[in-house]
């Protein structure tokens, strides 16, 4: 049995997000892009919550989750900052 790829499932559920230069298709894809960004925002908030909520916990598994979440967010922030700097006009 083939392993389920969550990313591919979400892409199929949300739909195409890349514009193609045709107004009707791009209007739909823009709405899909808004759905995708809302999902990403919620996921990032969930990850941030884990990083913050369990940061001072003494239990290994909870502290490990917090550290993992914080490291992930820190790495993503660096990538996003670098990309934002490269997008400046």
Phi, psi and omega per residue, in radians:
X1 nan 2.411 -3.114
X2 -1.321 2.440 3.122
X3 -1.244 2.438 3.133
X4 -1.345 2.243 3.095
X5 -1.791 1.892 -3.058
X6 -1.042 -0.688 3.132
X7 -1.015 -0.813 -3.139
X8 -1.152 -0.641 3.106
X9 -1.103 -0.800 3.137
X10 -1.099 -0.753 3.112
X11 -1.038 -0.697 3.120
X12 -1.204 -0.686 3.136
X13 -1.175 -0.742 -3.093
X14 -1.357 -0.758 -3.093
X15 1.792 3.085 -3.111
X16 -1.105 2.499 3.128
X17 -2.126 -0.224 -3.126
X18 -1.407 2.232 3.103
X19 -1.190 2.624 -3.114
X20 -2.113 -0.025 3.109
X21 1.571 0.214 3.091
X22 -2.081 2.144 -2.936
X23 -0.935 -0.891 -3.081
X24 -1.115 -0.794 3.123
X25 -1.124 -0.729 -3.104
X26 -1.204 -0.547 3.067
X27 -1.099 -0.779 3.109
X28 -1.137 -0.758 -3.129
X29 -1.152 -0.568 3.082
X30 -1.150 -0.735 3.076
X31 -1.093 -0.698 3.079
X32 -1.100 -0.687 3.102
X33 -1.074 -0.714 3.109
X34 -1.115 -0.704 3.091
X35 -1.092 -0.770 -3.119
X36 -1.112 -0.724 -3.131
X37 -1.209 -0.590 3.064
X38 -1.123 -0.718 3.104
X39 -1.105 -0.821 3.138
X40 -1.058 -0.728 3.114
X41 -1.028 -0.805 3.141
X42 -1.136 -0.702 3.111
X43 -1.119 -0.761 3.115
X44 -1.111 -0.655 3.101
X45 -1.152 -0.676 3.084
X46 -1.081 -0.780 3.139
X47 -1.151 -0.740 3.114
X48 -1.073 -0.695 3.132
X49 -1.062 -0.724 3.096
X50 -1.123 -0.774 3.119
X51 -1.040 -0.697 -3.104
X52 -1.412 -0.831 -3.012
X53 -1.086 -0.653 -3.032
X54 -1.879 0.257 -3.061
X55 -1.077 -0.576 -3.106
X56 -1.856 0.228 -3.099
X57 -1.306 2.446 -3.116
X58 -1.572 -0.193 3.107
X59 -1.340 2.286 -3.022
X60 -0.934 -0.876 -3.035
X61 -1.149 -0.597 3.140
X62 -1.306 -0.713 3.099
X63 -1.150 -0.685 3.112
X64 -1.057 -0.773 3.116
X65 -1.079 -0.750 3.123
X66 -1.072 -0.831 -3.125
X67 -1.108 -0.708 3.123
X68 -1.098 -0.798 -3.140
X69 -1.092 -0.789 -3.131
X70 -1.115 -0.725 3.138
X71 -1.129 -0.769 3.118
X72 -1.007 -0.861 -3.107
X73 -1.125 -0.686 3.122
X74 -1.101 -0.745 3.123
X75 -1.148 -0.724 3.120
X76 -1.125 -0.679 3.121
X77 -1.072 -0.722 3.119
X78 -1.108 -0.771 3.130
X79 -1.106 -0.802 -3.120
X80 -1.143 -0.675 3.110
X81 -1.119 -0.775 3.130
X82 -1.076 -0.758 3.103
X83 -1.128 -0.715 3.124
X84 -1.104 -0.712 3.111
X85 -1.099 -0.624 -3.134
X86 -1.335 -0.313 -3.136
X87 -1.539 -0.153 -3.107
X88 -1.083 2.448 3.126
X89 -1.281 nan nan
